[in-house]
């Protein structure tokens, strides 16, 4: 009787078993993380210096917070500056006396943010002459060891670059205020200039283009 019961139980289990059916489909999800470097100038790009009095010449003129730059980056980055030409462009001469070809270095610049790159010379932590392509070594937008940096420095690595971040979330590292200064003196020799003048500056109207370049740290 016990054997008959065991046989019936086994038959019952065998009758209730079945092969599970299944099917599968696959969705392929891809991700393309594009590196982003965004430099925004939020102030008027024109900065005007007018020297029209003896105190202006003697004491110079300083334009505080004249340029504001915001950096948004998803990669490590550097920020540098240079003049697009070695000399100012004279639009109009008011006199025949003096020197009409003036070096870019008569313009002095300073940033409100100390360059945190430990191995960098910190070119704009204090007022410094702005170098043109020859002195800065910049060619086709590529910096060199003599290029002046606002953030980061020549070369690669954590001590020579700033980390990814946005200007809104990281104002202490990603927002910059640039001050400009020029001190002609009497006569107008601009003695603070890294490149000395041969003789005093000719009265006239001049302009100079300042380039701010944001690049990935490579």
C-alpha positions as a printed Julia matrix, in Angstrom:
218×3 Matrix{Float64}:
  0.0     0.0     0.0
  2.87    2.34    0.85
  4.52    1.63   -2.51
  1.31    2.34   -4.4
  0.93    5.72   -2.65
  4.52    6.72   -3.47
  4.03    5.79   -7.12
  0.88    7.88   -7.35
  2.68   10.88   -5.81
  5.51   10.63   -8.35
  3.05   10.37  -11.2
  1.28   13.47   -9.91
  4.47   15.49   -9.85
  5.41   14.34  -13.31
  2.03   15.39  -14.64
  2.31   18.95  -13.26
  5.83   19.76  -14.61
  6.23   21.83  -17.81
  8.96   23.66  -19.84
  8.93   27.45  -19.24
  8.66   29.52  -22.43
 10.6    32.77  -22.76
 11.73   35.35  -25.31
 14.09   38.32  -25.12
 14.73   41.56  -26.99
 17.66   43.91  -26.43
 17.78   47.7   -26.46
 21.22   49.23  -27.03
 21.68   52.49  -25.11
 24.67   54.63  -26.09
 26.17   57.71  -24.47
 28.32   60.36  -26.15
 29.89   62.74  -23.61
 31.09   65.72  -25.6
 33.63   67.96  -23.87
 32.33   71.5   -23.42
 34.35   74.67  -23.01
 32.32   77.87  -22.89
 33.84   81.31  -22.29
 31.36   84.16  -21.87
 32.16   87.86  -21.68
 29.28   89.47  -19.83
 30.49   93.07  -20.07
 30.89   95.59  -22.88
 33.91   94.47  -24.93
 34.96   98.09  -25.5
 37.16   99.66  -22.81
 38.03  103.31  -23.41
 40.95  105.3   -22.0
 40.93  109.06  -22.52
 43.89  111.09  -21.24
 42.81  114.71  -21.25
 44.49  116.28  -18.21
 47.91  116.49  -16.62
 46.79  114.29  -13.66
 45.55  111.69  -16.16
 49.01  111.52  -17.73
 50.91  111.72  -14.47
 48.84  109.33  -12.35
 47.45  107.13  -15.09
 43.95  105.68  -15.38
 42.74  102.38  -13.96
 39.57  100.65  -15.16
 38.43   98.31  -12.41
 36.22   95.3   -13.25
 36.15   96.43  -16.87
 35.84   92.9   -18.24
 33.93   90.01  -16.69
 34.55   86.47  -17.91
 32.58   83.33  -17.03
 33.92   79.83  -17.66
 31.76   76.71  -17.99
 33.73   73.52  -18.63
 33.24   69.77  -18.46
 36.98   69.09  -18.9
 40.15   70.37  -17.23
 40.99   73.8   -18.64
 43.36   76.77  -18.88
 42.64   80.44  -19.55
 45.24   82.78  -21.01
 45.39   86.24  -22.57
 47.47   88.05  -25.15
 47.3    91.01  -27.51
 46.45   90.08  -31.09
 49.28   92.31  -32.32
 52.63   93.44  -30.93
 51.7    97.11  -31.37
 48.69   99.35  -31.09
 46.98  100.42  -34.3
 47.01  104.18  -34.75
 43.74  105.35  -36.27
 44.42  109.08  -36.12
 47.5   111.18  -35.3
 46.98  114.52  -33.56
 50.59  115.63  -33.89
 53.73  115.02  -35.9
 55.83  114.79  -32.74
 56.59  111.61  -30.84
 56.38  107.9   -31.53
 53.28  106.59  -33.28
 54.12  102.89  -33.01
 53.36  101.85  -29.43
 53.95   98.35  -28.02
 51.04   96.33  -26.68
 52.85   96.2   -23.33
 51.85   99.75  -22.38
 48.51   98.19  -21.4
 48.67   96.62  -17.94
 46.21   93.97  -16.78
 45.32   92.36  -13.47
 42.77   89.69  -12.54
 40.68   89.7    -9.38
 41.19   85.92   -9.04
 44.6    84.66   -7.96
 45.84   81.97  -10.33
 45.7    78.78   -8.27
 48.08   76.84  -10.53
 50.95   76.15   -8.12
 53.62   75.86  -10.81
 52.56   78.96  -12.74
 54.25   82.37  -12.69
 50.89   84.0   -11.9
 51.27   86.59  -14.64
 48.17   88.64  -13.89
 48.01   88.38  -10.1
 49.48   91.89  -10.14
 49.35   94.52  -12.88
 51.48   93.19  -15.73
 52.23   94.34  -19.27
 50.11   92.56  -21.86
 52.3    90.71  -24.35
 51.62   90.45  -28.06
 52.22   87.35  -30.21
 56.01   87.69  -30.28
 56.61   87.95  -26.52
 53.74   85.63  -25.56
 54.76   83.03  -28.11
 51.12   82.39  -29.03
 50.74   81.17  -32.61
 47.41   80.04  -34.09
 45.89   80.11  -30.62
 48.48   77.72  -29.15
 50.23   78.96  -25.96
 53.87   78.51  -24.96
 55.95   78.79  -21.8
 56.03   82.6   -22.16
 52.24   82.95  -22.45
 50.45   84.83  -19.67
 47.75   82.81  -17.89
 44.77   83.92  -15.84
 44.06   80.32  -14.8
 46.22   77.23  -15.16
 49.6    77.24  -16.84
 51.73   75.89  -19.65
 51.84   72.1   -19.59
 49.35   69.57  -18.28
 48.37   68.13  -14.94
 46.31   69.02  -11.88
 48.76   71.72  -10.72
 48.67   73.39  -14.14
 44.95   73.38  -14.83
 41.52   74.07  -13.39
 38.97   71.3   -12.92
 35.54   71.03  -14.61
 32.87   73.31  -13.21
 30.36   76.02  -13.98
 30.6    79.74  -13.36
 27.34   79.76  -11.41
 28.31   76.93   -9.05
 32.01   77.87   -8.79
 32.28   81.68   -8.81
 35.63   81.69   -6.95
 37.38   79.71   -9.68
 35.25   80.19  -12.8
 34.42   83.9   -12.72
 37.02   86.54  -13.51
 37.08   90.32  -13.22
 39.79   92.03  -15.25
 41.26   95.42  -14.34
 43.15   97.52  -16.9
 45.68  100.28  -16.25
 47.8   102.67  -18.3
 50.23  105.24  -16.91
 51.7   107.46  -19.66
 53.64  109.82  -17.41
 55.04  113.16  -18.56
 56.53  112.81  -21.1
 54.38  109.86  -22.17
 57.01  107.12  -21.96
 54.85  104.49  -20.22
 57.74  103.47  -17.97
 55.77  100.49  -16.58
 55.83   98.89  -20.02
 57.79   95.66  -20.42
 58.96   97.01  -23.8
 60.44  100.52  -23.48
 59.53  103.3   -25.87
 62.23  104.93  -27.98
 60.72  108.34  -27.4
 57.47  109.71  -25.98
 54.13  108.62  -27.44
 52.57  110.63  -30.22
 49.19  112.2   -29.46
 46.49  110.31  -31.33
 43.73  107.75  -31.28
 44.77  104.08  -30.97
 43.22  100.68  -30.44
 44.41   97.24  -29.37
 42.59   93.9   -29.43
 42.92   91.74  -26.31
 42.36   88.01  -26.83
 41.1    85.76  -24.03
 41.5    82.08  -24.87
 39.95   79.12  -23.05
 41.51   75.76  -23.93
 41.4    72.18  -22.72
 44.4    71.22  -20.59
 46.33   68.72  -22.72
